[in-house]
């Protein structure tokens, strides 16, 4: 939520937070259906391995993007404090 606030233009913060909440709720609705279809197609055990692979990929992406995000957060925080 903090990243959405910091990375959004001041006049569009409410819209950005609304889109974030909408995406989270959509994921909560769609993911179980897709996981069930995938489990039916390739088997339940394989579905867990696919989930683990996606989680590992997300961790890798977050680790790779962390330096960029943290430097941008610092720049935005400094800009808000200065002006």
C-alpha positions as CSV (number, residue, x, y, z in Angstrom):
1,X,0.0,0.0,0.0
2,X,2.9,2.3,0.8
3,X,4.5,1.7,-2.6
4,X,1.2,2.5,-4.3
5,X,1.0,5.7,-2.4
6,X,4.6,6.7,-3.0
7,X,4.6,5.8,-6.7
8,X,1.3,7.4,-7.6
9,X,0.8,11.0,-8.7
10,X,-0.8,13.0,-5.9
11,X,-4.0,13.6,-7.8
12,X,-4.4,9.9,-8.6
13,X,-3.7,8.2,-5.3
14,X,-7.3,7.1,-4.7
15,X,-7.5,5.6,-8.2
16,X,-4.3,3.7,-7.7
17,X,-5.4,2.3,-4.4
18,X,-8.7,1.3,-5.9
19,X,-7.0,-0.5,-8.7
20,X,-4.7,-2.3,-6.3
21,X,-7.7,-3.5,-4.2
22,X,-9.6,-4.5,-7.4
23,X,-6.6,-6.6,-8.6
24,X,-6.3,-8.3,-5.2
25,X,-10.0,-9.2,-5.2
26,X,-9.8,-10.4,-8.8
27,X,-6.9,-12.7,-7.9
28,X,-8.8,-14.1,-4.9
29,X,-11.7,-15.0,-7.3
30,X,-9.8,-16.2,-10.3
31,X,-6.8,-18.1,-8.8
32,X,-8.8,-20.9,-7.1
33,X,-10.6,-21.6,-10.4
34,X,-7.4,-21.7,-12.4
35,X,-5.7,-23.8,-9.7
36,X,-8.6,-26.3,-9.8
37,X,-8.5,-26.5,-13.6
38,X,-4.7,-27.0,-13.6
39,X,-5.0,-29.6,-10.9
40,X,-7.7,-31.4,-12.9
41,X,-5.5,-31.3,-16.0
42,X,-2.0,-32.2,-14.6
43,X,-2.8,-33.6,-11.2
44,X,-2.8,-32.1,-7.7
45,X,0.8,-32.8,-6.9
46,X,2.0,-31.1,-10.0
47,X,-0.1,-28.1,-9.2
48,X,1.7,-27.7,-5.9
49,X,5.1,-27.8,-7.8
50,X,3.8,-25.2,-10.2
51,X,2.8,-23.0,-7.3
52,X,6.2,-23.4,-5.8
53,X,7.9,-22.4,-9.1
54,X,5.7,-19.3,-9.4
55,X,6.5,-18.3,-5.8
56,X,10.2,-18.8,-6.4
57,X,10.0,-16.7,-9.6
58,X,8.1,-14.0,-7.7
59,X,10.8,-14.0,-5.0
60,X,13.5,-13.8,-7.6
61,X,11.8,-10.8,-9.3
62,X,11.3,-9.0,-6.0
63,X,14.9,-9.5,-5.1
64,X,16.0,-8.2,-8.5
65,X,13.7,-5.2,-8.4
66,X,14.4,-4.3,-4.7
67,X,17.3,-2.0,-5.3
68,X,15.4,0.0,-7.9
69,X,12.3,0.2,-5.7
70,X,14.2,1.2,-2.6
71,X,16.2,4.0,-4.5
72,X,13.0,5.3,-6.0
73,X,11.3,5.3,-2.6
74,X,14.1,7.2,-1.1
75,X,14.0,9.8,-3.9
76,X,10.3,10.2,-3.5
77,X,10.5,10.5,0.3
78,X,13.2,13.1,0.0
79,X,11.2,15.1,-2.6
80,X,8.1,15.0,-0.3
81,X,10.1,16.1,2.7
82,X,11.9,18.9,0.8
83,X,8.9,20.3,-1.0
